[in-house]
């Protein structure tokens, strides 16, 4: 896999395992708080990874003590003075970045190593799977700074992930949700020891990468698309098309041959 080789101010990209990308938010002195530069770099980095055919999964985490502390308030001082359209441009820049993270065709695993607050919570929600270190904590801090929890997809994703009552509690109070509660209510998949967080996320990514690339990618597409479909019939139609398409690839015959020959399949995604 070819990792994007451009220089990033706010991110660090690497390939710790074959075909697995590790994206690290890299502003530890500011608890990896978001800036306009970070939004631009997230959009560019995930667009490049989406274009990389050999990328099978992405692990997203933060450098230092925090996952992401939300929008950097030091970078937000000019926001009240912006005109309505200028502020809309700024908001849409941020939204594009998170849409790119969520829309990348391979699974994204958020390894939440510390605080995920405000926009940092939204970023964690944009991942497909969330693992949390024992000291991870989450909050929808928007109401505490005069803003709405309807920000960067949080109101849509959080409600679907944990239900409207739990989401309302978290969004209306702005309270902190610690790792154990996050696991109990389904905000994260599981909690692991801090030293094991990234290794476990990478091991999960490797397990995913061992499967058929086309099967995984169309599974992600079906799961995401059917969150937005209210009709069972429409969901079946989407699933039927995906399965019909995948039977035309080389991976399904390879899987059947491997089963007969009692060996591991060698998937190519072709």
C-alpha positions in Angstrom: 0.0 0.0 0.0 1.2 3.5 -0.8 0.7 5.8 2.2 0.1 9.4 1.2 3.6 10.9 1.4 2.8 14.6 1.7 3.8 16.5 4.8 1.0 17.1 7.3 1.0 19.6 10.1 -1.7 18.0 12.2 -1.7 14.3 11.2 0.8 11.4 11.2 0.2 8.5 8.7 1.9 5.1 8.7 1.4 1.5 7.7 2.1 -0.6 10.8 0.8 -3.8 9.2 0.5 -4.7 5.5 -2.5 -2.9 4.0 -3.5 -1.3 7.3 -3.3 2.5 7.6 -2.7 4.2 11.0 -3.9 7.8 11.1 -2.9 9.7 14.2 -4.1 13.2 15.1 -0.9 14.9 16.0 -1.4 18.1 18.1 -0.7 16.6 21.5 0.1 20.0 23.1 -3.5 21.1 22.2 -5.1 17.7 23.0 -5.4 17.1 19.3 -8.0 19.9 19.0 -9.4 20.6 15.6 -8.4 23.5 13.3 -9.2 24.5 9.8 -5.8 22.9 8.8 -6.8 19.6 10.5 -10.1 19.5 8.6 -8.3 20.1 5.3 -5.7 17.4 6.1 -8.3 14.8 7.2 -10.2 15.3 4.0 -7.0 15.0 1.9 -5.6 12.0 3.8 -8.8 9.9 3.8 -9.5 10.8 0.1 -6.0 9.5 -0.7 -6.6 6.3 1.4 -10.0 5.7 -0.3 -8.2 5.8 -3.7 -5.6 3.3 -2.5 -6.8 -0.2 -3.7 -4.6 -2.1 -1.3 -5.9 -0.3 1.8 -8.0 -2.8 3.7 -8.7 -0.9 7.0 -7.8 2.3 8.8 -7.1 2.8 12.5 -7.7 6.4 13.8 -6.3 7.6 17.1 -4.7 10.5 18.8 -1.1 11.2 19.9 -0.6 11.9 23.6 -3.3 12.0 26.3 -6.3 12.9 24.2 -8.2 11.5 21.2 -9.5 14.9 20.2 -10.7 17.8 22.4 -13.0 19.2 19.7 -12.6 22.5 17.9 -9.6 24.5 19.2 -11.2 27.5 21.0 -8.0 29.4 20.4 -8.8 29.1 16.7 -12.4 30.0 17.3 -12.0 33.6 18.5 -12.9 35.0 15.1 -16.0 32.9 14.6 -18.6 35.4 16.2 -17.3 38.1 13.8 -17.8 36.1 10.6 -20.7 36.8 8.4 -23.4 34.1 8.0 -22.0 32.8 4.7 -18.4 32.8 5.9 -19.4 30.9 8.9 -21.4 28.4 6.8 -18.2 27.9 4.6 -16.2 27.2 7.8 -18.9 24.7 9.1 -19.1 23.0 5.7 -15.3 22.6 5.6 -15.4 20.7 8.9 -18.4 18.6 7.8 -16.7 17.6 4.6 -13.7 16.3 6.6 -15.9 14.1 8.7 -18.0 12.9 5.8 -14.8 11.8 4.1 -13.7 9.9 7.2 -17.1 8.1 7.4 -17.4 7.5 3.6 -14.0 5.9 3.0 -14.8 2.5 1.5 -12.9 0.4 4.0 -13.7 0.0 7.7 -12.4 2.8 10.1 -11.6 1.8 13.7 -11.4 4.6 16.2 -8.9 3.8 19.0 -10.1 6.4 21.5 -7.1 6.9 23.8 -8.4 9.8 25.9 -11.0 12.6 25.8 -13.3 12.8 22.8 -15.2 16.0 23.3 -17.5 18.0 21.0 -16.2 17.6 17.5 -13.9 14.9 18.8 -17.0 12.9 19.7 -18.4 13.5 16.2 -15.1 12.2 14.8 -15.2 9.1 16.9 -18.8 8.5 15.8 -17.8 8.8 12.2 -15.8 5.6 12.6 -17.4 2.2 12.0 -16.0 0.6 15.2 -14.8 2.3 18.4 -12.4 0.8 21.0 -11.8 2.9 24.1 -8.9 2.9 26.6 -9.9 2.8 30.2 -9.2 6.5 30.6 -11.2 7.5 27.5 -14.1 9.8 28.1 -16.8 11.4 25.9 -19.0 14.4 25.9 -21.2 16.5 23.6 -19.8 19.7 25.0 -21.6 21.9 22.5 -24.3 23.2 24.9 -21.6 24.3 27.3 -20.2 26.8 24.8 -23.5 28.1 23.5 -23.8 25.8 20.5 -26.0 22.9 19.4 -25.3 19.2 19.6 -26.5 19.2 16.0 -22.9 19.4 14.8 -20.8 17.4 12.4 -23.2 14.5 12.4 -23.4 14.0 16.1 -27.1 14.3 16.5 -27.8 11.8 13.7 -25.1 9.2 14.5 -25.4 9.3 18.3 -29.1 8.8 18.2 -28.8 5.8 15.9 -26.0 4.3 17.9 -27.4 4.5 21.5 -31.0 5.6 21.0 -32.8 8.9 21.5 -33.2 8.8 25.3 -29.5 8.2 26.0 -28.5 10.7 23.3 -30.8 13.3 24.7 -29.3 12.9 28.2 -25.8 13.3 26.9 -26.5 16.1 24.5 -28.7 18.2 26.8 -26.5 18.0 29.9 -23.1 18.1 28.2 -21.9 15.7 30.9 -18.9 13.4 30.7 -19.4 9.7 29.7 -16.6 7.6 31.0 -15.3 4.5 29.3 -17.3 1.9 31.2 -20.6 3.7 30.7 -19.7 4.2 27.0 -19.3 0.4 26.6 -22.5 -0.3 28.6 -24.7 2.0 26.4 -23.1 0.9 23.1 -21.2 4.1 22.4 -18.0 2.0 22.1 -17.6 -1.7 21.2 -15.3 -2.5 24.2 -12.8 -1.0 26.7 -9.2 -2.2 26.7 -6.1 -1.3 28.7 -4.3 1.8 27.5 -1.1 0.0 26.4 -3.2 -2.5 24.5 -5.4 0.0 22.7 -3.6 0.5 19.4 -2.3 -3.1 19.2 -5.8 -4.4 19.7 -7.2 -2.0 17.1 -4.6 -3.1 14.6 -5.3 -6.8 15.4 -9.0 -6.1 14.7 -8.0 -4.4 11.5 -5.9 -7.4 10.4 -8.8 -9.7 11.1 -11.0 -7.6 8.9 -8.3 -7.4 6.2 -8.0 -11.2 6.0 -11.6 -11.3 4.6 -12.7 -10.6 1.0 -12.1 -6.9 0.3 -15.2 -6.7 -1.9 -17.3 -8.4 0.7 -16.1 -6.1 3.5 -16.5 -3.0 1.4 -20.0 -3.8 0.2 -21.0 -4.8 3.7 -20.0 -1.4 4.9 -21.9 0.2 2.1 -25.0 -1.8 2.9 -24.8 -1.1 6.6 -24.4 2.7 6.1 -26.9 3.0 3.3 -29.6 1.0 5.2 -29.3 3.4 8.2 -30.9 5.9 5.9 -33.6 3.6 4.4 -36.9 3.2 6.1 -38.1 0.5 3.9 -37.3 -3.2 4.4 -38.0 -3.8 0.7 -35.4 -1.1 -0.3 -32.9 -2.7 2.0 -33.4 -6.1 0.4 -33.0 -4.6 -3.0 -29.6 -3.0 -2.1 -28.5 -6.3 -0.5 -29.5 -8.3 -3.5 -27.5 -6.1 -5.9 -24.4 -6.3 -3.7 -24.5 -10.1 -3.5 -25.1 -10.5 -7.2 -22.2 -8.3 -7.9 -19.8 -10.1 -5.5 -20.6 -13.5 -7.0 -19.0 -12.1 -10.2 -15.7 -11.5 -8.5 -12.8 -14.0 -8.1 -13.0 -14.0 -4.3 -16.1 -16.1 -3.9 -14.8 -19.0 -6.1 -11.5 -18.7 -4.2 -13.3 -19.0 -0.9 -15.1 -22.1 -2.0 -11.9 -23.7 -3.4 -10.1 -23.0 -0.1 -12.9 -24.6 1.8 -12.7 -27.7 -0.3 -8.9 -27.8 -0.1 -8.9 -27.0 3.7 -6.7 -24.0 3.4 -6.9 -20.3 4.0 -8.3 -18.3 1.0 -6.1 -15.9 -0.8 -8.4 -12.9 -1.5 -7.4 -10.3 -4.1 -10.5 -8.1 -4.3 -10.8 -8.6 -8.0 
